[in-house]
């Protein structure tokens, strides 16, 4: 009996460790202009973001069409637990700053072509543009082969990547908002 309880306790401990290890704090990029990120390829801080077109419920939207605004590119998925945790903070940032020249561009990596996005967006209160990419190649060029989502890139008004975060952790919103406000203060 005691042995069974010990085995059950060990099994539960292992499950908790595995679950907690899937929640990673954001990994801010090292600000080296022009340097690609070492892990997973993709573009790095100081590089011009590739254009991506997403299919939203209202048609297509191009990342390049948002030049002139500070843009948070949020790569996420409906099936991603950490993404679900990050969305309220992203939505709040968007609601507070959209009238100041801030935009969010959500790229959903869905397995079903995006059929779940409208219901999910409604459930989560998402009001910023989000959808599946019309072509995945530009997304691969933008983020590389990184495995952690959410994956966020903050672009200045010229479309240059100024901040990158992979994953989600407590306190992520504070750093993200500081970076957004810093870019919004720039001319």
Phi and psi restraints in degrees (value plus and minus 20) as a CYANA .aco file:
   2 UNK   PHI     -82.8   -42.8
   2 UNK   PSI     -59.9   -19.9
   3 UNK   PHI     -83.2   -43.2
   3 UNK   PSI     -61.7   -21.7
   4 UNK   PHI     -82.8   -42.8
   4 UNK   PSI     -61.5   -21.5
   5 UNK   PHI     -84.5   -44.5
   5 UNK   PSI     -59.4   -19.4
   6 UNK   PHI     -84.5   -44.5
   6 UNK   PSI     -63.4   -23.4
   7 UNK   PHI     -83.9   -43.9
   7 UNK   PSI     -60.7   -20.7
   8 UNK   PHI     -84.5   -44.5
   8 UNK   PSI     -63.9   -23.9
   9 UNK   PHI     -81.5   -41.5
   9 UNK   PSI     -62.3   -22.3
  10 UNK   PHI     -84.1   -44.1
  10 UNK   PSI     -63.4   -23.4
  11 UNK   PHI     -80.7   -40.7
  11 UNK   PSI     -63.6   -23.6
  12 UNK   PHI     -84.6   -44.6
  12 UNK   PSI     -59.8   -19.8
  13 UNK   PHI     -81.1   -41.1
  13 UNK   PSI     -63.1   -23.1
  14 UNK   PHI     -82.4   -42.4
  14 UNK   PSI     -63.7   -23.7
  15 UNK   PHI     -81.9   -41.9
  15 UNK   PSI     -61.6   -21.6
  16 UNK   PHI     -84.6   -44.6
  16 UNK   PSI     -63.0   -23.0
  17 UNK   PHI     -82.3   -42.3
  17 UNK   PSI     -63.1   -23.1
  18 UNK   PHI     -83.4   -43.4
  18 UNK   PSI     -63.8   -23.8
  19 UNK   PHI     -83.8   -43.8
  19 UNK   PSI     -64.3   -24.3
  20 UNK   PHI     -88.9   -48.9
  20 UNK   PSI     -50.2   -10.2
  21 UNK   PHI     -90.9   -50.9
  21 UNK   PSI     -37.7     2.3
  22 UNK   PHI    -100.0   -60.0
  22 UNK   PSI     -33.3     6.7
  23 UNK   PHI    -118.1   -78.1
  23 UNK   PSI      86.2   126.2
  24 UNK   PHI    -128.7   -88.7
  24 UNK   PSI     122.7   162.7
  25 UNK   PHI     -88.5   -48.5
  25 UNK   PSI     135.3   175.3
  26 UNK   PHI     -81.2   -41.2
  26 UNK   PSI     126.6   166.6
  27 UNK   PHI    -129.7   -89.7
  27 UNK   PSI      73.3   113.3
  28 UNK   PHI     -84.1   -44.1
  28 UNK   PSI     127.6   167.6
  29 UNK   PHI     -95.5   -55.5
  29 UNK   PSI     131.5   171.5
  30 UNK   PHI     -99.1   -59.1
  30 UNK   PSI     100.3   140.3
  31 UNK   PHI     -92.9   -52.9
  31 UNK   PSI      61.5   101.5
  32 UNK   PHI    -136.7   -96.7
  32 UNK   PSI      78.5   118.5
  33 UNK   PHI     -70.1   -30.1
  33 UNK   PSI     112.0   152.0
  34 UNK   PHI      61.0   101.0
  34 UNK   PSI     -25.4    14.6
  35 UNK   PHI    -111.8   -71.8
  35 UNK   PSI     105.3   145.3
  36 UNK   PHI     -91.8   -51.8
  36 UNK   PSI     132.8   172.8
  37 UNK   PHI     -87.6   -47.6
  37 UNK   PSI     117.7   157.7
  38 UNK   PHI     -87.8   -47.8
  38 UNK   PSI     -61.0   -21.0
  39 UNK   PHI    -109.5   -69.5
  39 UNK   PSI      97.9   137.9
  40 UNK   PHI      64.0   104.0
  40 UNK   PSI     -14.3    25.7
  41 UNK   PHI      48.7    88.7
  41 UNK   PSI    -167.4  -127.4
  42 UNK   PHI      57.1    97.1
  42 UNK   PSI    -197.2  -157.2
  43 UNK   PHI    -111.2   -71.2
  43 UNK   PSI     136.0   176.0
  44 UNK   PHI    -140.5  -100.5
  44 UNK   PSI     159.0   199.0
  45 UNK   PHI     -78.2   -38.2
  45 UNK   PSI     114.8   154.8
  46 UNK   PHI      74.7   114.7
  46 UNK   PSI     -26.6    13.4
  47 UNK   PHI    -121.8   -81.8
  47 UNK   PSI     130.7   170.7
  48 UNK   PHI     -92.8   -52.8
  48 UNK   PSI     109.2   149.2
  49 UNK   PHI     -87.6   -47.6
  49 UNK   PSI     122.0   162.0
  50 UNK   PHI     -90.8   -50.8
  50 UNK   PSI     130.0   170.0
  51 UNK   PHI     -96.8   -56.8
  51 UNK   PSI     115.2   155.2
  52 UNK   PHI    -148.7  -108.7
  52 UNK   PSI     119.9   159.9
  53 UNK   PHI    -134.6   -94.6
  53 UNK   PSI     108.3   148.3
  54 UNK   PHI    -130.0   -90.0
  54 UNK   PSI     131.0   171.0
  55 UNK   PHI    -114.7   -74.7
  55 UNK   PSI      92.9   132.9
  56 UNK   PHI    -122.1   -82.1
  56 UNK   PSI     155.9   195.9
  57 UNK   PHI     -85.8   -45.8
  57 UNK   PSI     -33.5     6.5
  58 UNK   PHI    -130.1   -90.1
  58 UNK   PSI      -5.1    34.9
  59 UNK   PHI      94.9   134.9
  59 UNK   PSI    -178.2  -138.2
  60 UNK   PHI    -114.2   -74.2
  60 UNK   PSI     130.6   170.6
  61 UNK   PHI    -157.7  -117.7
  61 UNK   PSI     110.6   150.6
  62 UNK   PHI    -119.5   -79.5
  62 UNK   PSI     116.3   156.3
  63 UNK   PHI     -80.1   -40.1
  63 UNK   PSI     -59.4   -19.4
  64 UNK   PHI     -82.0   -42.0
  64 UNK   PSI     -47.4    -7.4
  65 UNK   PHI     -88.8   -48.8
  65 UNK   PSI     -31.6     8.4
  66 UNK   PHI    -115.8   -75.8
  66 UNK   PSI     -15.5    24.5
  67 UNK   PHI     -75.7   -35.7
  67 UNK   PSI     123.8   163.8
  68 UNK   PHI      80.2   120.2
  68 UNK   PSI     -32.5     7.5
  69 UNK   PHI    -137.3   -97.3
  69 UNK   PSI     137.5   177.5
  70 UNK   PHI    -101.9   -61.9
  70 UNK   PSI     107.4   147.4
  71 UNK   PHI    -145.2  -105.2
  71 UNK   PSI     110.4   150.4
  72 UNK   PHI    -118.8   -78.8
  72 UNK   PSI      94.6   134.6
  73 UNK   PHI    -110.2   -70.2
  73 UNK   PSI      98.9   138.9
  74 UNK   PHI    -134.3   -94.3
  74 UNK   PSI      89.7   129.7
  75 UNK   PHI    -113.7   -73.7
  75 UNK   PSI      99.6   139.6
  76 UNK   PHI    -168.8  -128.8
  76 UNK   PSI    -197.9  -157.9
  77 UNK   PHI    -175.3  -135.3
  77 UNK   PSI     131.1   171.1
  78 UNK   PHI     -85.3   -45.3
  78 UNK   PSI     -47.8    -7.8
  79 UNK   PHI    -107.3   -67.3
  79 UNK   PSI     -19.2    20.8
  80 UNK   PHI    -115.9   -75.9
  80 UNK   PSI      95.5   135.5
  81 UNK   PHI     -80.3   -40.3
  81 UNK   PSI     -70.5   -30.5
  82 UNK   PHI     -80.7   -40.7
  82 UNK   PSI     -51.9   -11.9
  83 UNK   PHI     -84.3   -44.3
  83 UNK   PSI     -64.1   -24.1
  84 UNK   PHI     -78.6   -38.6
  84 UNK   PSI     -57.1   -17.1
  85 UNK   PHI     -92.5   -52.5
  85 UNK   PSI     -50.6   -10.6
  86 UNK   PHI    -101.4   -61.4
  86 UNK   PSI     -45.3    -5.3
  87 UNK   PHI     -79.1   -39.1
  87 UNK   PSI     -63.9   -23.9
  88 UNK   PHI     -78.2   -38.2
  88 UNK   PSI     -58.8   -18.8
  89 UNK   PHI     -87.6   -47.6
  89 UNK   PSI     -59.5   -19.5
  90 UNK   PHI     -84.8   -44.8
  90 UNK   PSI     -64.7   -24.7
  91 UNK   PHI     -81.5   -41.5
  91 UNK   PSI     -62.8   -22.8
  92 UNK   PHI     -83.5   -43.5
  92 UNK   PSI     -62.8   -22.8
  93 UNK   PHI     -80.5   -40.5
  93 UNK   PSI     -63.1   -23.1
  94 UNK   PHI     -82.6   -42.6
  94 UNK   PSI     -68.0   -28.0
  95 UNK   PHI     -81.7   -41.7
  95 UNK   PSI     -57.5   -17.5
  96 UNK   PHI     -96.4   -56.4
  96 UNK   PSI     -45.4    -5.4
  97 UNK   PHI    -141.2  -101.2
  97 UNK   PSI     -24.7    15.3
  98 UNK   PHI     -82.1   -42.1
  98 UNK   PSI     -48.9    -8.9
  99 UNK   PHI    -101.1   -61.1
  99 UNK   PSI     -21.2    18.8
 100 UNK   PHI    -127.7   -87.7
 100 UNK   PSI      -9.4    30.6
 101 UNK   PHI      77.6   117.6
 101 UNK   PSI       3.6    43.6
 102 UNK   PHI    -131.1   -91.1
 102 UNK   PSI     119.5   159.5
 103 UNK   PHI    -157.1  -117.1
 103 UNK   PSI     130.1   170.1
 104 UNK   PHI    -133.0   -93.0
 104 UNK   PSI     118.0   158.0
 105 UNK   PHI    -144.3  -104.3
 105 UNK   PSI      80.3   120.3
 106 UNK   PHI    -109.1   -69.1
 106 UNK   PSI     103.6   143.6
 107 UNK   PHI    -128.8   -88.8
 107 UNK   PSI      88.9   128.9
 108 UNK   PHI    -111.7   -71.7
 108 UNK   PSI     105.4   145.4
 109 UNK   PHI    -116.5   -76.5
 109 UNK   PSI      64.6   104.6
 110 UNK   PHI    -122.8   -82.8
 110 UNK   PSI     130.1   170.1
 111 UNK   PHI    -109.4   -69.4
 111 UNK   PSI     -33.6     6.4
 112 UNK   PHI    -131.6   -91.6
 112 UNK   PSI      -4.1    35.9
 113 UNK   PHI      58.7    98.7
 113 UNK   PSI     -12.3    27.7
 114 UNK   PHI      75.9   115.9
 114 UNK   PSI      -9.4    30.6
 115 UNK   PHI     -80.2   -40.2
 115 UNK   PSI     -50.1   -10.1
 116 UNK   PHI    -103.8   -63.8
 116 UNK   PSI     -32.6     7.4
 117 UNK   PHI     -80.4   -40.4
 117 UNK   PSI     -68.0   -28.0
 118 UNK   PHI     -77.5   -37.5
 118 UNK   PSI     -65.6   -25.6
 119 UNK   PHI     -86.6   -46.6
 119 UNK   PSI     -60.8   -20.8
 120 UNK   PHI     -84.3   -44.3
 120 UNK   PSI     -65.2   -25.2
 121 UNK   PHI     -81.2   -41.2
 121 UNK   PSI     -60.9   -20.9
 122 UNK   PHI     -84.2   -44.2
 122 UNK   PSI     -66.0   -26.0
 123 UNK   PHI     -80.6   -40.6
 123 UNK   PSI     -60.3   -20.3
 124 UNK   PHI    -108.9   -68.9
 124 UNK   PSI     -26.5    13.5
 125 UNK   PHI      55.1    95.1
 125 UNK   PSI       6.6    46.6
 126 UNK   PHI     -94.9   -54.9
 126 UNK   PSI     104.8   144.8
 127 UNK   PHI    -136.6   -96.6
 127 UNK   PSI     -26.2    13.8
 128 UNK   PHI    -105.2   -65.2
 128 UNK   PSI     138.8   178.8
 129 UNK   PHI     -84.2   -44.2
 129 UNK   PSI     110.2   150.2
 130 UNK   PHI    -170.7  -130.7
 130 UNK   PSI     128.6   168.6
 131 UNK   PHI     159.4   199.4
 131 UNK   PSI     159.9   199.9
 132 UNK   PHI    -105.6   -65.6
 132 UNK   PSI     127.5   167.5
 133 UNK   PHI     -89.6   -49.6
 133 UNK   PSI     120.5   160.5
 134 UNK   PHI     -89.8   -49.8
 134 UNK   PSI     -48.5    -8.5
 135 UNK   PHI    -159.6  -119.6
 135 UNK   PSI     107.2   147.2
 136 UNK   PHI     -99.2   -59.2
 136 UNK   PSI     -39.1     0.9
 137 UNK   PHI     -78.4   -38.4
 137 UNK   PSI     -66.9   -26.9
 138 UNK   PHI     -82.4   -42.4
 138 UNK   PSI     -51.1   -11.1
 139 UNK   PHI     -87.1   -47.1
 139 UNK   PSI     -62.8   -22.8
 140 UNK   PHI     -81.2   -41.2
 140 UNK   PSI     -60.0   -20.0
 141 UNK   PHI     -86.4   -46.4
 141 UNK   PSI     -55.9   -15.9
 142 UNK   PHI     -91.1   -51.1
 142 UNK   PSI     -68.6   -28.6
 143 UNK   PHI    -127.0   -87.0
 143 UNK   PSI     -31.1     8.9
 144 UNK   PHI      53.4    93.4
 144 UNK   PSI    -166.0  -126.0
 145 UNK   PHI    -128.7   -88.7
 145 UNK   PSI       7.0    47.0
 146 UNK   PHI     -81.6   -41.6
 146 UNK   PSI     127.0   167.0
 147 UNK   PHI    -123.9   -83.9
 147 UNK   PSI     -29.4    10.6
 148 UNK   PHI    -113.4   -73.4
 148 UNK   PSI     101.4   141.4
 149 UNK   PHI    -144.6  -104.6
 149 UNK   PSI     129.3   169.3
 150 UNK   PHI     -87.8   -47.8
 150 UNK   PSI     131.2   171.2
 151 UNK   PHI    -146.9  -106.9
 151 UNK   PSI      99.4   139.4
 152 UNK   PHI    -139.8   -99.8
 152 UNK   PSI     118.0   158.0
 153 UNK   PHI    -145.3  -105.3
 153 UNK   PSI     111.9   151.9
 154 UNK   PHI    -126.2   -86.2
 154 UNK   PSI     103.5   143.5
 155 UNK   PHI    -127.5   -87.5
 155 UNK   PSI     121.2   161.2
 156 UNK   PHI     -99.1   -59.1
 156 UNK   PSI    -196.8  -156.8
 157 UNK   PHI     -85.3   -45.3
 157 UNK   PSI     -37.1     2.9
 158 UNK   PHI    -114.6   -74.6
 158 UNK   PSI     -22.1    17.9
 159 UNK   PHI      68.6   108.6
 159 UNK   PSI      -6.6    33.4
 160 UNK   PHI    -109.0   -69.0
 160 UNK   PSI     114.7   154.7
 161 UNK   PHI     -90.6   -50.6
 161 UNK   PSI     104.8   144.8
 162 UNK   PHI    -136.6   -96.6
 162 UNK   PSI     -35.2     4.8
 163 UNK   PHI    -179.3  -139.3
 163 UNK   PSI     121.4   161.4
 164 UNK   PHI    -155.2  -115.2
 164 UNK   PSI     119.4   159.4
 165 UNK   PHI    -158.7  -118.7
 165 UNK   PSI     115.4   155.4
 166 UNK   PHI    -136.7   -96.7
 166 UNK   PSI     109.6   149.6
 167 UNK   PHI      68.0   108.0
 167 UNK   PSI    -194.2  -154.2
 168 UNK   PHI    -163.6  -123.6
 168 UNK   PSI     119.0   159.0
 169 UNK   PHI    -171.4  -131.4
 169 UNK   PSI     146.3   186.3
 170 UNK   PHI     -81.6   -41.6
 170 UNK   PSI     119.2   159.2
 171 UNK   PHI      69.3   109.3
 171 UNK   PSI     -25.0    15.0
 172 UNK   PHI     -79.5   -39.5
 172 UNK   PSI     -59.6   -19.6
 173 UNK   PHI     -81.8   -41.8
 173 UNK   PSI     -57.3   -17.3
 174 UNK   PHI     -80.7   -40.7
 174 UNK   PSI     -68.2   -28.2
 175 UNK   PHI     -85.0   -45.0
 175 UNK   PSI     -63.4   -23.4
 176 UNK   PHI     -79.2   -39.2
 176 UNK   PSI     -67.6   -27.6
 177 UNK   PHI     -85.9   -45.9
 177 UNK   PSI     -57.0   -17.0
 178 UNK   PHI     -80.6   -40.6
 178 UNK   PSI     -63.6   -23.6
 179 UNK   PHI     -86.3   -46.3
 179 UNK   PSI     -60.6   -20.6
 180 UNK   PHI     -82.2   -42.2
 180 UNK   PSI     -68.9   -28.9
 181 UNK   PHI     -82.8   -42.8
 181 UNK   PSI     -56.8   -16.8
 182 UNK   PHI     -81.7   -41.7
 182 UNK   PSI     -63.6   -23.6
 183 UNK   PHI     -91.5   -51.5
 183 UNK   PSI     -55.9   -15.9
 184 UNK   PHI     -85.5   -45.5
 184 UNK   PSI     -47.3    -7.3
 185 UNK   PHI     -97.0   -57.0
 185 UNK   PSI     -37.3     2.7
 186 UNK   PHI     -96.7   -56.7
 186 UNK   PSI     129.7   169.7
